[in-house]
Amino acid sequence: MTIEISTDPDRLDVDTVHHWLSTDAYWALGRPREVVETSIANSLCFGAYDDGELVGFARLVTDRSTFAWLCDVYVAAAHRGQGVGTALMDAIDKELVGRHIKRALLVTTSSPDLYARYGYGPVDGGGTWMGRTYLD
């Protein structure tokens, strides 16, 4: 499997992303399609593609210069454990470093080891909040 990552919003299959998030992602169960559409339109989105098929998704809410919130990271069930999450995080990390973004946050109860490999760790107070400070 060769995973291609794209930030081209025209390539995203919003129906698929909405289905994943609203029916299988514990943090977004029942999320209305209109909310998914708006969130995609107002974020920097990453699609992971295997032979042209969307197999993963992630979204950065960002001002594109100083701060980013990583959210809605999702890999299709049939493609989990095959490096899709790592490919998404590689592309996201490259994007954040390239923009010199100093701080990125996320909240997770799943896959904290994946995010830790990219420098994310607990934020003061612990819990599910994790953050990363990017250095020049």
N, C-alpha and C positions, 0 to 999 in steps of 0.2 A: 504494500500500500504506500502510495506517495501522496502526502497531504500538501495541498496548496492553500495558503492563507491569503485572503483578499479583504481589503477595506472598501471595496466598491459597493455602495449601497444598492445599486441596480442589480447586483447578482444575488442578493439575499432573497430567499423564499420566505416571505413574511408569514404565509400560512403555516409553513413548517415550524418556524421559530415560535409562533403563537401556540401551536399545538404542543410543542415540547414544554414551553414554560407553563402554560395554563393547565396541563394535565399531568405533568411528571416532575416538575421542579418544585420541591417542597416550599421554596420561598415565594413562588409566584402562582400557586394553584388558584385557578379561577380568574386569573388576570384577563380583563377584557381585551379583545383584539385591538380596539381603538387605543388603549394604553400602550400595547406593544408597538403599534405603528408610530405613535408619538415618541415613545422612548427611542426607537430606532432613528427616527428623523432628527432627533436632538442629541445624538451621541455619535461617537466614533465606534463603529461596529466592525467586528472581525468575523468573517465566515471561514470555516475550515471545509475544504472540498476534497473529496476522493473521487477522482475520475469525473469531475464536474458535479457530483452529488453533494449537497450540503450535509455535512456530518457533525458539525460543531459550530458553536456561536459564542461570542463574548462581546461585552459592551463596556466602553469607557465613557463615563460622564466626565467631561473635562473642559477646562478653559483653553486647553492646548498650549499652555505656557507655564503654569505653575503647579497645578493640582489635577489629580485624576481619581475617580472612584471606579474601581473595577467591579462589575456586577454581571449577572445573568450569564455566567460561564456555564455552558451546557455542551455535553457530548452525547450524541445519539447512542442508545443502549448497545446496539450491535457493534459499535466502534470503540467502546470503552476498553481501556487497557492496551490500546494499539498506538499510543503516542499522539493522539489528537490533542489532548489537553496540553501536552508539552509543546506541540507545534504552535498552538494558540498562544501560550505563555511566552514562547520564544519571540513571536512577532510582537506581542504587546510590550514585552520588555525592551525590544529594539526601538519601538515607537516612542516609549516614554524616555528612554535614554537619549534618543535623537532629538527630542524636543526640550531636553534639559529640565524636565519636570522633576521638582524636588520631592514632592510628596504624593503617594498613592495609597489609598485605603481600600479595604474590602472587608466583608463580613462573611464568615463561612463556618459551617459545622462539618463540612465534608472536604476531603482532599487538602487538609492543611499542609501536608508534607510537600505536595506539588508547589504550593505558593512559597513555602519556606525555602525551597531550592532557588527561588528568585529573590531572596532577601526579605520576604515579608515575615514579620514576627508579631507577637502580641503587643497591643497598644496598652499604655498605662491603664490599669483597671482590669486587664485580662478579658475574660469572656470570649466571645466569638470574633471580636474586632481584631483585625490585623492591619499593619501599616508598613510602609517602606519609605525611607527617605533616600532619594537618589542624590548621590554626590557628584560634583563636577569631576 
